[in-house]
Amino acid sequence: MSDGVLKDFLDEATVRMKKSVEATRNEFATVRTGRASPHLLDRIDVDYYGTRTPLRQLAQISATEARLLTITPYDKNSIRAIEKAILESDVGLNPSNDGTVIRLQIPELTEERRRELVKIVHGIAEQGRVGVRNIRRDVMHDLRELKSEGEVGSDEEHRAENELQKLTDAHIGEIDAALAGKEEEIMEV
């Protein structure tokens, strides 16, 4: 019975850690690099008839060129609201429209701005690592409770803790690999 319980704890930890890694990757995608990516606009919400609505739900966003994003609203009347939301956001881009399509020109990044973005990405990675470590801490606590209640033996608990540490190291390694890739993408001229 105890092996099944320990396996359940480790399986739950794996699922939670994967979610943490995926959330970190999604955050990386929202950081601007020198290339146009529709993910840059994922965090933008538009005031659409009094309701905060994600931009993705109001328009088709595509990277038509290496340094150009085009936004084609499903409702042509929402162009002004979309432009306003982009200007008020932290993406630092100026929209221009021709009445049907909004264009966002992605400027070349300066060396200073690239270094700032690398610092931001490192912060996002650290948040991801902390999330994975917090999951490990919670599961370790649960394993120690099982041992103190006598449901598992000391050896079984120790094996489960070692397995949990391996899971933690693997997921932190995934975050570090994603960080290295994003850092290289940002510094690429």
FIFI-16836 format. One record per atom (N, C-alpha, C, O): y, x, z. Coordinates in steps of 0.001 Angstrom, whole numbers, padded with zeros to 6 digits, always signed. Layout:
FIFI-16836
YXZ;...
END
This chain:
FIFI-16836
-001201+000823+000000;+000000+000000+000000;+001259+000862+000000;+002227+000570-000702;+001230+001938+000806;+002438+002746+000941;+002832+003413-000380;+004020+003582-000656;+001830+003799-001210;+002155+004408-002499;+002917+003433-003384;+003853+003826-004081;+002522+002162-003358;+003206+001135-004150;+004635+000933-003688;+005543+000789-004507;+004838+000921-002380;+006183+000741-001824;+007074+001917-002208;+008220+001728-002616;+006542+003134-002076;+007316+004325-002425;+007643+004333-003918;+008751+004690-004318;+006659+003933-004741;+006885+003883-006186;+007990+002876-006505;+008826+003128-007373;+008000+001735-005807;+009048+000734-006028;+010431+001312-005706;+011389+001099-006449;+010523+002041-004594;+011808+002647-004219;+012264+003646-005287;+013433+003660-005675;+011324+004485-005762;+011672+005493-006761;+012027+004847-008109;+012927+005312-008808;+011312+003768-008466;+011624+003060-009717;+013015+002436-009654;+013779+002493-010618;+013332+001840-008501;+014665+001241-008327;+015747+002326-008403;+016799+002125-009011;+015476+003469-007783;+016442+004576-007824;+016652+005045-009264;+017779+005326-009672;+015560+005128-010032;+015663+005555-011433;+016535+004599-012224;+017406+005034-012977;+016312+003303-012064;+017098+002303-012798;+018575+002406-012419;+019443+002389-013291;+018858+002513-011132;+020250+002596-010685;+020922+003879-011177;+022091+003857-011564;+020192+004992-011164;+020763+006254-011627;+021037+006206-013129;+022054+006722-013592;+020135+005589-013888;+020356+005458-015339;+021620+004648-015607;+022393+004976-016507;+021827+003596-014830;+023035+002784-014993;+024283+003611-014694;+025295+003481-015383;+024214+004451-013683;+025344+005304-013320;+025650+006299-014433;+026816+006521-014762;+024614+006901-015017;+024797+007844-016121;+025401+007118-017322;+026308+007635-017973;+024894+005916-017614;+025403+005156-018761;+026867+004759-018551;+027663+004808-019490;+027221+004371-017333;+028612+004025-017037;+029517+005248-017232;+030638+005121-017726;+029036+006413-016849;+029812+007643-017031;+030005+007934-018521;+031098+008302-018953;+028940+007765-019298;+029053+007975-020754;+030057+007002-021369;+030834+007379-022246;+030041+005759-020913;+030988+004772-021437;+032427+005156-021090;+033332+004970-021902;+032637+005687-019894;+033975+006152-019510;+034406+007322-020391;+035565+007403-020797;+033469+008230-020687;+033782+009354-021579;+034267+008838-022930;+035193+009402-023515;+033651+007778-023423;+033994+007257-024757;+035426+006745-024819;+036019+006703-025897;+035992+006355-023678;+037348+005816-023694;+038417+006904-023639;+039605+006606-023761;+038008+008162-023455;+038971+009262-023414;+039249+009717-024838;+038332+009972-025618;+040511+009812-025153;+040942+010133-026510;+040660+011588-026879;+040932+012507-026107;+040117+011770-028057;+039947+013116-028607;+040809+013171-029861;+041596+012256-030103;+040680+014200-030646;+041472+014312-031858;+041062+013336-032948;+041801+013135-033912;+039876+012723-032802;+039353+011820-033809;+039587+010370-033436;+039670+010017-032259;+039693+009530-034467;+039838+008100-034238;+038477+007521-033841;+037473+007775-034506;+038450+006755-032773;+037229+006092-032328;+037604+004702-031806;+038520+004576-030993;+036911+003664-032263;+037208+002312-031781;+037091+002184-030256;+037707+001303-029656;+036299+003066-029634;+036125+003004-028173;+037402+003335-027407;+037513+003015-026224;+038366+003970-028068;+039632+004291-027405;+040317+003027-026874;+041062+003078-025896;+040055+001905-027528;+040745+000662-027180;+039902-000256-026305;+040283-001405-026082;+038767+000221-025804;+037869-000620-025000;+038518-001158-023728;+038188-002258-023286;+039430-000401-023138;+040020-000823-021859;+041232-001726-022025;+041803-002175-021032;+041636-002001-023262;+042859-002780-023486;+042562-004274-023431;+041686-004778-024134;+043313-004971-022580;+043255-006426-022482;+044558-006984-023017;+045634-006444-022758;+044451-008082-023773;+045613-008701-024400;+045896-010032-023717;+044973-010779-023391;+047179-010327-023502;+047577-011624-022957;+047538-012622-024116;+048510-012760-024859;+046417-013311-024262;+046195-014224-025386;+046306-015660-024877;+045392-016184-024241;+047436-016275-025170;+047725-017644-024705;+047517-017780-023196;+046895-018730-022721;+048050-016812-022459;+048023-016881-020997;+046748-016369-020364;+046630-016409-019140;+045787-015888-021138;+044522-015401-020596;+044338-013932-020965;+044523-013549-022121;+043971-013109-019977;+043699-011694-020250;+042361-011615-020992;+041318-011959-020436;+042398-011166-022232;+041209-011127-023085;+041026-009710-023628;+041991-009098-024084;+039793-009176-023584;+039563-007843-024159;+039912-007831-025649;+039608-008776-026377;+040548-006754-026085;+040961-006620-027481;+039783-006787-028433;+039930-007380-029502;+038614-006270-028053;+037423-006372-028901;+037068-007819-029249;+036486-008076-030303;+037411-008756-028379;+037097-010164-028630;+038119-010831-029539;+037872-011921-030056;+039260-010191-029738;+040335-010788-030544;+040452-010195-031937;+041103-010776-032805;+039825-009036-032163;+040030-008357-033438;+038869-007435-033766;+038099-007017-032901;+038778-007140-035052;+037824-006133-035499;+038549-004794-035485;+039641-004662-036038;+037928-003795-034844;+038542-002473-034729;+037665-001498-035509;+036454-001436-035297;+038283-000738-036413;+037489+000225-037170;+038272+001519-037378;+039502+001530-037422;+037518+002600-037502;+038106+003910-037783;+037977+004130-039286;+036944+004597-039765;+039013+003796-040014;+038949+003871-041469;+039104+005300-041989;+038618+005621-043073;+039772+006150-041230;+039920+007564-041568;+039741+008363-040289;+039632+007788-039206;+039711+009685-040404;+039500+010544-039236;+040587+010387-038186;+040319+010564-036997;+041809+010057-038597;+042922+009937-037652;+043616+008580-037745;+044810+008472-037462;+042871+007538-038144;+043485+006216-038280;+042546+005122-037797;+041396+005032-038228;+043058+004294-036893;+042338+003105-036449;+043013+001889-037069;+044241+001816-037113;+042223+000939-037545;+042799-000313-038032;+042259-001451-037186;+041074-001506-036859;+043154-002349-036845;+042824-003509-036021;+043132-004741-036858;+044280-004973-037236;+042103-005530-037144;+042276-006746-037932;+042040-007939-037007;+040893-008253-036689;+043115-008610-036570;+042962-009747-035650;+042270-010922-036338;+042489-011181-037522;+041428-011632-035574;+040784-012833-036104;+041821-013944-036240;+041739-014776-037144;+042802-013950-035326;+043892-014924-035351;+045179-014153-035661;+045627-013341-034852;+045762-014403-036813;+046954-013656-037253;+048135-013833-036290;+049019-012979-036228;+048147-014935-035546;+049241-015189-034601;+049183-014273-033377;+050143-014206-032609;+048089-013583-033194;+047945-012726-032008;+048432-011295-032248;+048356-010465-031342;+048928-010991-033444;+049351-009608-033759;+050395-009096-032773;+050274-007977-032276;+051413-009894-032484;+052477-009458-031550;+051906-009145-030165;+052254-008132-029558;+051025-010023-029670;+050435-009823-028340;+049578-008558-028314;+049583-007826-027325;+048843-008300-029396;+047999-007104-029467;+048871-005848-029484;+048588-004882-028775;+049931-005865-030294;+050845-004711-030330;+051445-004440-028956;+051521-003292-028519;+051866-005491-028287;+052477-005345-026967;+051477-004734-025980;+051836-003857-025194;+050226-005197-026020;+049205-004680-025106;+048930-003197-025374;+048722-002427-024437;+048927-002799-026639;+048685-001392-026979;+049847-000526-026484;+049628+000553-025935;+051074-000996-026679;+052242-000239-026228;+052268-000089-024711;+052672+000956-024201;+051843-001120-023987;+051869-001087-022524;+050688-000329-021928;+050698-000020-020737;+049674-000025-022732;+048485+000658-022218;+048735+002161-022082;+049808+002660-022421;+047724+002869-021580;+047856+004314-021367;+047298+005147-022525;+047119+006356-022377;+047017+004516-023686;+046441+005290-024797;+047468+006162-025502;+047095+007129-026167;+048747+005846-025374;+049796+006686-025937;+049888+006637-027452;+050217+007643-028082;+049606+005496-028043;+049683+005342-029489;+050699+004266-029853;+050869+003290-029123;+051374+004451-030990;+052355+003467-031451;+051785+002658-032611;+051485+003212-033669;+051634+001346-032415;+051086+000519-033488;+052124+000197-034558;+053318+000098-034276;+051646+000035-035793;+052501-000473-036860;+051684-001531-037599;+050473-001385-037770;+052364-002611-038040;+051610-003666-038703;+052281-004096-039985;+053479-003899-040184;+051467-004697-040862;+051989-005208-042123;+051874-006733-042176;+051938-007329-043252;+051706-007356-041014;+051594-008810-040945;+050159-009293-040841;+049913-010400-040361;+049203-008477-041286;+047797-008881-041195;+046944-007843-040477;+045956-008191-039830;+047318-006572-040586;+046527-005487-040001;+047444-004586-039176;+048573-004299-039572;+046935-004141-038010;+047663-003183-037172;+047025-001813-037404;+045802-001674-037379;+047858-000819-037628;+047369+000542-037831;+047828+001425-036674;+048974+001358-036230;+046904+002248-036202;+047209+003219-035143;+046914+004610-035675;+045758+004965-035907;+047958+005389-035864;+047813+006768-036329;+047514+007631-035112;+048266+007600-034138;+046435+008399-035149;+046063+009274-034043;+046685+010645-034302;+046274+011334-035236;+047668+011055-033494;+048301+012360-033732;+047395+013518-033290;+046466+013346-032502;+047699+014672-033819;+047000+015894-033425;+047305+016163-031946;+048442+016001-031503;+046284+016575-031188;+046486+016861-029764;+047032+018279-029592;+046616+019206-030286;+047963+018427-028660;+048463+019756-028328;+047458+020444-027399;+046606+019793-026794;+047574+021754-027301;+046676+022513-026428;+046812+022046-024975;+045814+021916-024267;+048036+021796-024539;+048288+021342-023168;+047620+019986-022915;+046992+019777-021877;+047767+019067-023880;+047174+017734-023732;+045646+017821-023722;+044988+017075-022997;+045083+018722-024516;+043626+018907-024523;+043140+019345-023140;+042126+018854-022645;+043872+020272-022527;+043482+020743-021187;+043584+019613-020157;+042739+019508-019268;+044608+018776-020272;+044739+017618-019375;+043547+016670-019548;+042988+016173-018570;+043172+016431-020806;+042045+015538-021078;+040740+016112-020537;+039886+015367-020057;+040583+017428-020613;+039385+018061-020058;+039334+017838-018548;+038267+017576-017994;+040487+017941-017882;+040526+017684-016429;+040148+016235-016131;+039415+015968-015178;+040639+015310-016932;+040308+013897-016746;+038806+013688-016906;+038183+012983-016111;+038231+014300-017929;+036799+014155-018200;+035979+014757-017056;+034948+014207-016670;+036442+015893-016514;+035742+016480-015366;+035765+015522-014172;+034776+015404-013448;+036889+014843-013969;+036981+013857-012882;+036015+012701-013086;+035377+012244-012137;+035906+012224-014328;+034971+011135-014633;+033539+011592-014361;+032741+010846-013794;+033215+012832-014772;+031870+013369-014544;+031575+013465-013054;+030472+013143-012612;+032562+013908-012281;+032349+014028-010838;+032103+012659-010211;+031267+012529-009318;+032825+011637-010672;+032578+010273-010172;+031144+009847-010478;+030488+009213-009652;+030662+010198-011673;+029284+009874-012041;+028283+010590-011151;+027303+009995-010704;+028536+011884-010892;+027640+012645-010017;+027621+012053-008612;+026566+011931-007990;+028797+011688-008125;+028882+011093-006777;+028092+009788-006742;+027406+009504-005760;+028186+009001-007800;+027429+007751-007873;+025932+008003-007781;+025224+007301-007059;+025447+009006-008512;+024019+009339-008485;+023625+009827-007091;+022573+009448-006575;+024462+010664-006483;+024147+011177-005131;+024152+010052-004091;+023355+010066-003153;+025047+009086-004262;+025074+007954-003328;+023785+007140-003426;+023274+006657-002416;+023270+006992-004629;+022001+006281-004803;+020893+007060-004098;+020060+006474-003406;+020888+008378-004274;+019884+009206-003596;+019987+009042-002082;+018974+008892-001398;+021217+009070-001562;+021416+008935-000110;+020856+007597+000386;+020175+007545+001410;+021150+006512-000348;+020666+005188+000064;+019142+005119+000080;+018546+004590+001019;+018519+005657-000963;+017059+005605-001043;+016435+006506+000025;+015418+006147+000619;+017036+007675+000273;+016545+008567+001350;+016563+007837+002692;+015625+007939+003482;+017646+007099+002935;+017765+006338+004175;+016629+005311+004267;+016000+005156+005314;+016379+004614+003148;+015304+003614+003137;+013943+004262+003366;+013101+003696+004062;+013718+005443+002788;+012440+006143+002977;+012255+006548+004441;+011161+006440+004994;+013336+007012+005052;+013233+007416+006468;+012977+006205+007364;+012266+006305+008364;+013557+005065+007004;+013282+003836+007765;+011814+003455+007647;+011195+003071+008639;+011251+003555+006452;+009828+003246+006262;+008967+004152+007137;+007996+003700+007745;+009324+005424+007196;+008554+006375+008007;+008680+006028+009491;+007692+006046+010224;+009902+005712+009928;+010096+005414+011360;+009411+004105+011761;+009022+003931+012916;+009267+003189+010803;+008561+001929+011089;+007052+002106+010999;+006296+001190+011322;+006613+003280+010563;+005187+003564+010491;+004512+003035+009234;+003283+003019+009161;+005285+002603+008244;+004684+002064+007022;+004190+003168+006096;+003278+002950+005300;+004793+004358+006197;+004329+005506+005410;+004240+006716+006325;+004915+006792+007351;+003392+007659+005933;+003229+008872+006713;+004298+009894+006354;+005041+009740+005384;+004348+010932+007161;+005345+011980+006973;+005151+012704+005638;+006125+013006+004949;+003895+012981+005272;+003621+013674+004010;+004047+012825+002810;+004641+013332+001859;+003736+011533+002869;+004106+010640+001765;+005620+010556+001625;+006156+010563+000516;+006299+010477+002761;+007759+010406+002732;+008333+011695+002142;+009272+011654+001348;+007768+012832+002533;+008252+014114+002028;+008049+014223+000514;+008933+014691-000203;+006870+013785+000028;+006606+013803-001418;+007596+012901-002160;+008103+013268-003220;+007865+011726-001601;+008801+010788-002223;+010215+011380-002250;+010932+011218-003238;+010623+012066-001171;+011947+012697-001131;+012051+013793-002193;+013084+013926-002850;+010978+014581-002363;+010980+015617-003399;+011101+014994-004791;+011837+015493-005643;+010376+013909-005008;+010424+013211-006296;+011828+012642-006525;+012351+012690-007638;+012422+012109-005475;+013779+011559-005559;+014790+012654-005895;+015721+012430-006669;+014604+013838-005309;+015506+014955-005607;+015380+015372-007072;+016379+015694-007715;+014144+015368-007601;+013945+015703-009018;+014653+014688-009907;+015283+015060-010897;+014550+013397-009554;+015243+012351-010320;+016756+012584-010291;+017429+012497-011318;+017270+012878-009111;+018703+013121-008947;+019154+014287-009811;+020157+014193-010518;+018410+015390-009751;+018770+016571-010544;+018746+016259-012039;+019618+016708-012783;+017750+015493-012476;+017643+015157-013901;+018829+014316-014358;+019382+014555-015431;+019224+013334-013549;+020333+012458-013941;+021680+013180-013875;+022553+012933-014707;+021855+014055-012908;+023079+014853-012850;+023114+015803-014047;+024182+016069-014597;+021951+016314-014451;+021868+017147-015643;+022297+016387-016895;+022955+016952-017769;+021926+015103-016986;+022353+014278-018125;+023877+014134-018144;+024505+014227-019199;+024459+013908-016971;+025918+013782-016886;+026575+015096-017308;+027557+015093-018051;+026031+016222-016833;+026603+017526-017180;+026501+017792-018680;+027419+018360-019272;+025387+017383-019299;+025228+017577-020742;+026242+016722-021512;+026838+017179-022487;+026427+015489-021067;+027416+014618-021711;+028822+015187-021534;+029640+015125-022451;+029101+015741-020352;+030397+016367-020083;+030628+017539-021026;+031709+017673-021599;+029629+018380-021187;+029774+019547-022067;+030061+019099-023501;+030904+019688-024178;+029375+018075-023958;+029605+017561-025309;+031006+017005-025481;+031666+017263-026488;+031463+016237-024489;+032795+015646-024565;+033870+016725-024494;+034874+016657-025203;+033658+017715-023640;+034621+018814-023507;+034747+019568-024836;+035850+019909-025263;+033608+019823-025480;+033618+020511-026770;+034355+019664-027818;+035108+020188-028639;+034123+018342-027772;+034790+017427-028714;+036297+017442-028521;+037049+017418-029495;+036745+017480-027269;+038174+017475-026969;+038816+018788-027417;+039906+018774-027990;+038170+019901-027170;+038765+021203-027463;+038670+021579-028936;+039304+022538-029375;+037877+020825-029703;+037731+021090-031144;+039048+020834-031853;+039647+019771-031691;+039496+021785-032625;+040784+021636-033325;+040538+021195-034749;+041487+021010-035511;
END
